[in-house]
Amino acid sequence: MSSTLDTYRKNTKKSARIFERSKKLHINGVSHNIRFFEPYPFVTKSARGKHLIDVDGNKYTDYWMGHWSLILGHAAPKVAEKVKKQIQDCWMHGTVNENTIEFSEIIQKAVPVAEKIRYVSTGTEATMYATRIARAKTRKKIIAKIEGGWHGYTTDLLKSVNYPFDQSESAGLIDEDHIISIPYNNLEKSISILESVKNNLAGVIIEPLLGGAGCIPATKEYLSGIQEFVHNNNSLFILDEIVTGFRFRFGCLYKTMDLDPDIVTLGKIVGGGFPIGVIC
Ligand SMILES: Cc1ncc(COP(=O)(O)O)c(C=O)c1O
């Protein structure tokens, strides 16, 4: 192990120097916790296809692909071409534009539950709004999430993300009482927890495949059992497809499982690496 570290240090001297500058400016030297690793992260200079190149000229096979958003690889020529052309026309209009409409038509065709669509800049915002819509629509307050489920940094859903799921995930959260957790793929236990709060249950938010928690697929029986309970109790069934959407097929996973979610959230791949969140 130490020889691997020695080799890493030897080959990433420029990264080490640049990272010292970053440490003076950013918390732990990074702008997202997940980007730090010991002894220090290499500093990326460029990326093409499946490779990252660092400032020392080392080439890495990238299994992270921009937080999983770059399914076509880095700097995919077809995407780059379109983006270059668009940048020459304009970027932030702040007004209605036809690109949005065309994009929504594509999403709606592939994700038929998307009767109405709203765009935001991150997946975090998409799940935050989904939570709010559920509360506003049902006039109830409790949102149930999965133990280990990650839906971004929204202050609503930042609970029971990391094992053993019994500690607060962060300071500054004030409404943890209205977020409850249910165990993934354990229908009986989940239903008994939901049963105890059903009169105040605004919705349940679930990833059809737990992404951050280790790529664990939900069973069809689990998801349809939760959906049935939720619909029988006038609550909303929210599927977070920010990781799964447009990854396994051109559309969402829910369609392959005969589900009928009330809200679907998208992000990552639909933005091709550019900031996006979608509430369907
Ligand atoms: C399932 C899921 N939902 C929401 C998010 C938050 O998306 P963003 O990082 O764009 O805020 C993530 C991010 O990894 C995610 O995996």
The ligand as an SDF file (V2000), in Angstrom:
LIG
                    3D

 16 16  0  0  0  0  0  0  0  0999 V2000
  -30.6100    9.9870   -6.5080 C   0  0  0  0  0  0  0  0  0  0  0  0
  -30.0910   11.3850   -6.4390 C   0  0  0  0  0  0  0  0  0  0  0  0
  -30.9550   12.3930   -6.2550 N   0  0  0  0  0  0  0  0  0  0  0  0
  -30.5330   13.6830   -6.2050 C   0  0  0  0  0  0  0  0  0  0  0  0
  -29.2040   14.0060   -6.3160 C   0  0  0  0  0  0  0  0  0  0  0  0
  -28.7670   15.4390   -6.2340 C   0  0  0  0  0  0  0  0  0  0  0  0
  -28.3900   15.9060   -7.4860 O   0  0  0  0  0  0  0  0  0  0  0  0
  -27.3780   17.1630   -7.6140 P   0  0  0  0  0  0  0  0  0  0  0  0
  -26.0320   16.6830   -7.2180 O   0  0  0  0  0  0  0  0  0  0  0  0
  -27.4960   17.5740   -9.0530 O   0  0  0  0  0  0  0  0  0  0  0  0
  -27.8940   18.2220   -6.6920 O   0  0  0  0  0  0  0  0  0  0  0  0
  -28.2610   12.9840   -6.4990 C   0  0  0  0  0  0  0  0  0  0  0  0
  -26.8270   13.3080   -6.6400 C   0  0  0  0  0  0  0  0  0  0  0  0
  -25.9700   12.4560   -6.6710 O   0  0  0  0  0  0  0  0  0  0  0  0
  -28.7140   11.6440   -6.5460 C   0  0  0  0  0  0  0  0  0  0  0  0
  -27.8310   10.6230   -6.6910 O   0  0  0  0  0  0  0  0  0  0  0  0
  1  2  1  0
  2  3  1  0
  2 15  2  0
  3  4  2  0
  4  5  1  0
  5  6  1  0
  5 12  2  0
  6  7  1  0
  7  8  1  0
  8  9  2  0
  8 10  1  0
  8 11  1  0
 12 13  1  0
 12 15  1  0
 13 14  2  0
 15 16  1  0
M  END
$$$$
